[in-house]
Amino acid sequence: MRERYWFRVWTDRVVDIVPPSLGDEKVRGVKDVRIERQSPLFAELAKRNQSTHAGILTAWGVKRSYTRSEIEAAKFFWLRVKRHVGAFGEDYGTTYDDSRACVRCGGRAVRVGRLRLPCRVLPKRADVAVSLAGELVTSVKFEHIWSAAGLTGLSFQDIEAPSGEACSSHRSPIFVGAPADISSVTDIRDNPLARLGVICPTCNREDVLGMAVVSHLTLKRTDALHNDAVATRQLVGLRQGSIRPTPLYIISRRAHSVLTDAGLVGADFEVAAIE
């Protein structure tokens, strides 16, 4: 596996550690730097980011690439949804039970009833997408392919429009099995250059692990992984109004083969290791 990070940094805050020849300054005052995690500069950037009051980052990303043998040997994959629905379910009547949820991190909130969204906002050219609140939707095509292949771990509910009628193009997938657990070796924090996250000081629970997965994903070996699709028990993200932390979505090698052969649109896949 090759891990290559992209950082957009304030030029004046890293001028002494980032060589002028490294990176592109397409916008005055900020520079795009692409490096691998093993680079000595990665550690220098992290140290500078943590010691600078406002930090050095304005944006970041990571691209993981795998050899054919690594993909063929993998038993599980992390389904990373790339397409978005430009709406919040709560704005259209989707309800959540927040009685057990932490007011700070948002952990343990439970959706009550069906997902409610206007049919017109659902993506016409995507088979997998998430709303602005992180609510997962899949196309009817996805459901048909999943069911025809005999894959397990998901059931599908109607998405209800505010008018009360069911949307014909997309469905709301429900994970029906026990959740998987993220291993502690997985690095989850605000960004790759930030300090390691801490347990929520309000609820003191490990329901929400941090803002983002910044390393290769590793799962604990549990019986929950017998299904072809499973959500993680732990959540990633931050509660901000209608934005909620969400689980990671894991699929089996068999499901990965079926979905990639079908050419479904809207998600990428990363190899998920087992501890």
N, C-alpha and C positions, 0 to 999 in steps of 0.2 A: 504494500500500500504506500502511495505517495500522498503526503499532506502538504498542500501549498496554501499559505494564508495571504490575504490581501488586506492591507491596512491603509486607510486614508488618514493621514496625520497632519497636524499643524506644523508647517515647515520650520517656523522660527523656534519651535520647542524641541526639535530634534536635529537642528543644523549641525551640531557638533558630533553627532553619532551616526547620522545617515550620510554617506558619501554623496556629493553632488551628482555623480554618474548613476546613482541607484534611484529608480523610481521615476515617475512622470508627474510634473506639476502642470496639469491641464487647466487648473483653476488657481489663480494667484493666491498664495498663502497656504495652500494645502498640497500635499504630495501623496501619490499612490505608490505604495511599496509592496512588492510581492516577494515573500521569502518562505523558506521551509522552516518547520519548527526546530530542526536540529541546528539552524544557523545561530552563531554566537550573537548576531544582531537581535534575534528574537528576545533573548534574555535581557539585552540592553534596553530594548524598547519597553519591555514589561517593567523594568526597574524605574525607567524614566516616567512611565505612565503613573505608577503608584506613588512616586515622590512629587509629582506635579499637581498642584491644587485642583485645577480643572481638567487634568488628564491631557493626553496628546491625541486621542482618537476622535474622529468624527463619524467613521463608519468602518465596518470590517466584514470579511467573508472568508470562507474556507472551501477549498475544492479537494475532495479525496478521490483518488483514482486507483483502480485495482487491476491486477493482472488477470488474464483469463483463468489461470489456475486458482487464484484466490476466490474468484466468483464461483467457479465450479465446486470448490471445496466448502463454500459457506453453507450453513444450515439455516440461517435466519438473516433477514434483511430489515433495515429500518426504512420504512416508507416515509419519505419526506415530501410533504405536500407543497407544491409550488404555485398553484393557482388560487386566486382569492375571489370571494364573493363580497362585493362592496356594500355590506350591510351588517347590522347587529341583530341577532335574533330577538333580543329583548325589546327592540324598538317596534316589533311587529307581534308581540304577544307571547313569545317564548318565555317560560317562567322557570325560575331556579329556587330550590330550597336552600337558603343561606343560613338556616338556623344552626347548623353544625360547622359552618365555614369560619375560618379565621378572617377577621376584618382587615388584617394587614396583608397576608400572602394569598388569601382566597382559597386555600386548601379545603377540601371536603364539601364543596358546594355540589349539589346534585340537580340535574335538569328534571323537571316535573312535566310529564306529558310530551307532546310532539314538538318538534322543531317547527317554528312558524317563520316563514320568509316569503316575500313576494316572488312568484314564479318568474317574473321578468328579470330579476337580478341574478338568477342562476346561470352559470357559464354555459354558453351554447357549444363551445368547442373543448370542454374539459370534462374528463370522466371522474376526476378527484379534485376537490377544492375545499377550502375552509373559509368561513365567514370572518369578518373583522374581529369577532369575539372568539375565534378558534373553533367554531362549530363545523364538524366534518359533514360533507355531502358527497355523494357519488351518483354517477349517471345510472339510468335504467340499464344501459348497456353493461356497465360494471356489474350490476346485480345479476343480470342474465348470465354473464360469463362466469361469475363466481359460483352461482347455483348449478350451472350446467357441468362444471368441472368437479362438483361434489366437495368443494372446499368448505372448511368448518370455521367457526369462531365468530361469524357475523350473521345477524338477522337485519332486515331492512324495513323501515317504517316510512309511511308517507310523510312528505314535507307539506305542511298545511299553510296555504295562503291566508292572509288576513280575512279574506271573504269566507273562509271555511272550506273551500274546495282543495283537493289534493293536486300538487304539481305533477304533471305527467312526465317531465324529463329527468327528474332527479329524485333520489331517495336519501333518507337519513340512516346510515349504518349504525347498528348497535352491537357492541362487543358483548358476547353472551357468556364467555368463559371467565375463569379466574384471571386476575391481572398478573403480569410479569413484573419482576423487580430489577431495577437498574443497579448494577454493581457499584460499589464505592470507588472502584478504580477509574470510573468514568469521570472526566473533569467537567464540572458544570459550574459556571460563574457568569458574571455580567458580560464579560468579553475575554478573549484570550490573554489580554495584557493586565487584567484586573487582579486584585487579591482574591484568594479563594473565598467562596461564599460561606455563609454561616447559617445555622438553623434559625428559623424565624424567631426573633426574641419575644414575639407576642404569644404565639401558641406553643412554642418549643417542640414542634413536631417536624418530621421530615417529609411532610406531604409535598411541599414545593422545594425543589433542590436549588433553584437558581434561575437566572435569566436565559441561559443558552448552553447547549452542549458544545464544548469547544474542543473535545478530543474524540477519538474513535469510541463508538458506543460499545460497552460491554454489559451483558445481562447476567444475572445470577441463574444458575441451573435450577429450574423448578418444574413441577408437573404441569404448570399452566402452559408451557411451551408445546404441548401436544396438539394444540389447535393451529390452524393455518393462519389465523389472525388473532392478535392479542394486543391490548393496550397496557401500558405500564401503570403500576400502582402510583409511582411518584410522578409529579407534574413538573413542567418547566414553563417559565414565563413569570408574569407579574400581574396582579389584580389592579387594574386601572379603570374604574367605572365599569363599563360593559365588557371590557377586555378581561379575559380570564386565563389563568394558567391551564395548560392542557397536557394530557399524557403524550408519550411517544407511541407510534403505531408500528408494530412488529409483524412481519409476515414470514411464513415458512419458505423454504426453497421451492416447494411445489407451487405455492401461490405466486412466487416471484416469476417462475417459468411461465405460468398461465397468463399473468398480467402483461409480461413483456412480449410474449408471443402475440397477444391480442393487440399490441400497440396502443394501449390506453394512455391518454394524455392527462397531464396535470401533476405528476409526481416523479421524483427521482428515487433511486434506491442506494443505500449504503450498506455494506456488510456489517452485521451485528455479531460481535464475538460473544462466546459463552464462557463464563468464569470456571 
